Amino acid sequence: MKLKDRKQIFEKPEKELKKSLSEAKDDLFKLEVELSQRKLKNTRQIFWKKKEIALILTALKEKELAAKGEGK
């Protein structure tokens, strides 16, 4: 994932991040099914999808903490 893409993830609103997270988890499941069926050619895709999910979760947590900090 390119640095530009990472910056875009942190700029997205929370609702859009949750949607992206759901889609990424679905994609990861599909990749794992393809791997188990030996159809997946590039196994590195699973690694990158997991990194993308972690990045989205980090952005969500950051937004949650920022909102909690503003509420005090």
C-alpha positions as CSV (number, residue, x, y, z in Angstrom):
1,M,0.0,0.0,0.0
2,K,1.4,3.3,-1.0
3,L,1.9,6.2,1.4
4,K,-0.7,8.2,-0.5
5,D,-3.3,5.5,0.1
6,R,-2.5,5.4,3.8
7,K,-3.0,9.1,4.1
8,Q,-6.4,8.8,2.4
9,I,-7.5,6.1,4.8
10,F,-6.9,8.5,7.8
11,E,-8.8,11.3,6.0
12,K,-12.0,9.2,5.5
13,P,-15.0,9.7,7.8
14,E,-15.8,7.0,10.3
15,K,-18.8,5.7,8.5
16,E,-16.8,5.2,5.3
17,L,-14.0,3.5,7.3
18,K,-16.5,1.0,8.7
19,K,-17.7,0.2,5.2
20,S,-14.1,-0.2,4.0
21,L,-13.4,-2.5,6.9
22,S,-16.3,-4.7,6.1
23,E,-15.3,-5.0,2.5
24,A,-11.7,-5.7,3.4
25,K,-12.7,-8.5,5.7
26,D,-14.9,-10.0,3.0
27,D,-12.0,-9.8,0.6
28,L,-9.7,-11.5,3.1
29,F,-12.2,-14.3,3.5
30,K,-12.4,-14.8,-0.2
31,L,-8.6,-14.8,-0.5
32,E,-8.4,-17.5,2.2
33,V,-11.0,-19.6,0.5
34,E,-9.1,-19.4,-2.8
35,L,-5.9,-20.3,-0.9
36,S,-7.5,-23.4,0.6
37,Q,-8.7,-24.4,-2.8
38,R,-5.2,-23.8,-4.3
39,K,-6.6,-21.2,-6.8
40,L,-4.7,-18.3,-5.3
41,K,-1.5,-17.5,-7.3
42,N,-0.2,-14.6,-5.3
43,T,-0.3,-15.5,-1.6
44,R,1.2,-12.2,-0.7
45,Q,-2.3,-10.7,-1.3
46,I,-3.4,-12.1,2.1
47,F,-0.5,-10.3,3.8
48,W,-1.4,-7.0,2.2
49,K,-5.1,-7.3,3.0
50,K,-4.4,-8.0,6.6
51,K,-2.2,-4.9,6.7
52,E,-5.0,-2.9,5.2
53,I,-7.4,-4.1,7.8
54,A,-5.0,-3.2,10.6
55,L,-4.6,0.3,9.1
56,I,-8.3,0.8,8.9
57,L,-8.7,-0.4,12.5
58,T,-6.0,2.0,13.6
59,A,-7.7,4.9,11.9
60,L,-11.0,4.0,13.5
61,K,-9.4,3.8,17.0
62,E,-7.7,7.2,16.4
63,K,-11.0,8.8,15.5
64,E,-12.7,7.2,18.5
65,L,-10.1,8.5,20.9
66,A,-10.2,12.0,19.3
67,A,-14.0,12.1,19.7
68,K,-13.6,10.9,23.3
69,G,-11.0,13.6,24.0
70,E,-13.3,16.3,22.5
71,G,-16.1,15.2,24.7
72,K,-14.3,15.9,28.0
